[in-house]
Amino acid sequence: MSCCNAKGLMPLADALETMQQALSIVCDKITLPLSDALGFTLCEDIVSQKNVPPFNNSAMDGYALHVDNLKDCSAENPVKLTLVGKSFAGVPFNGEVDTGCCIRIMTGALIPDSLNCVVMQEQCLAEGKQITFSHAPEINNNVRFAGEDLSIGQHVLQKGHKLTPRDIPLLASLGIANVEVYRKLKVAVLSSGDELKSLGETLQQGEIYDSNRYSIMALLSRLNVEVIDFGIIKDDYALIKAAMIKADQLADVVITSGGVSVGEADFIKEVLNEIGEIGFWKLAIKPGKPFAFGQLQNSVFFGLPGNPVSAIVTLYQLAVPAMAKMSGELVKPALRLNAICSDALSKAPGRTDFQRGTYSVNEQGQLVVSTTGNQGSGVFSSMSQSNCFIVLEQDRGSIAEGETVVIEPYSPLMD
């Protein structure tokens, strides 16, 4: 196992920190209609210019009144009030409500300033203009106050926040029609290897289908980036160089799969040395040791390993946080939880290991995780069957059944 030790390999945490320090926002600011802004990142704070709701309104269908009218009310001593009008959503009541009177009110309708509670209709008896109440309500019962949700001057969303389906109605409630966001990051993707064939082509002996490009582009589609597909490039120095120069001209990020190892036909690293600069190469992680990070003239370069699992692990763990920084998005740590491992796991100290597992909650309410089996970097079924990474620390050895391990449930990017 000498080939798997950490000598000369950069720890994962150091690689992440190095990229975050080296990168900056590259996306221009644009203005988008709110309806088109889902998935984009805010380039300014959102501060409320309005109260939400804008006026006191009813949380129930019922009757609005002043509590003093019912202060002595009870089941034994019911009180009758006279109905003097109605307040519907969008059609408020504009008259006076004198002592001994009430109004019919619907959910969301404006409550007149002189009234301070709403009694739900199921607790009343309506007989024409006479409404009978059998209990004394509390002040402000079923009242939603102006600014109760959002108030003028309140910070609503932070610069760097990526807009979700939960945020769009929030901004709409403030009357925000357009938002200032960062444009999409442009990402060029290419695979290299003489053995690779596109889907639909007939395989000859020694050839395989290019699955990496499909997995990379599938994950990128969840990031709201603009993907430029360069397809498969043969293991030819001139072809690879030409493709990377063109990709650098068109994109903010260039992602390759394969060609960053130490084989005789692995030209990506050689080309990068000529037309760009390598930040680091070879990390203390498994799978994914031959991951390269560098700079081209106009773009940032991520060289993913050729093995399918290694490619998706390094894309997810390393390239995605880096691209978030370039897009102006606030980079947040992944959710990690402790779980009881129901299997024995093999591991040699020296590299952080991202094994694939399936977590669930057992009958005792404990979080447990089991392996998906063969953890080889070329066994992509281990990814397809999993719902989390079992994150085994760099210095940790093999895991016995029943030990506590750290798991990282997949984010929506992987689900």
Secondary structure, DSSP 8 states (H G I E B T S, - for coil): -GGGS-TT-B-HHHHHHHHHHH------EEEEEGGG-TT-BBSS-EE-SS-BSSS-EESSSEEEE-GGGGTT--SSS-EEEEEEEEEBTTB---S---TTEEEEE-TT-B--TT--EEEEGGGEEEETTEEEE-S---TTTTEE-TTSSB-TT-EEE-TT-B--TTHHHHHHHTT--EEEEE---EEEEEEE-TTEE-TTS---TT-EE--HHHHHHHHHHTTT-EEEEEEEE-S-HHHHHHHHHHHHHH-SEEEEES--SSSTT--HHHHHHHHSEEEEE-BSEES--S-EEEE-SSSEEEEE-SSHHHHHHHIIIIIHHHHHHHTT--------EEEEE-S-B---TTSEEEEEEEEEE-TTS-EEEEE-S---TT-THHHHT-SEEEEE-TT---B-TT-EEEEEE--TTT-
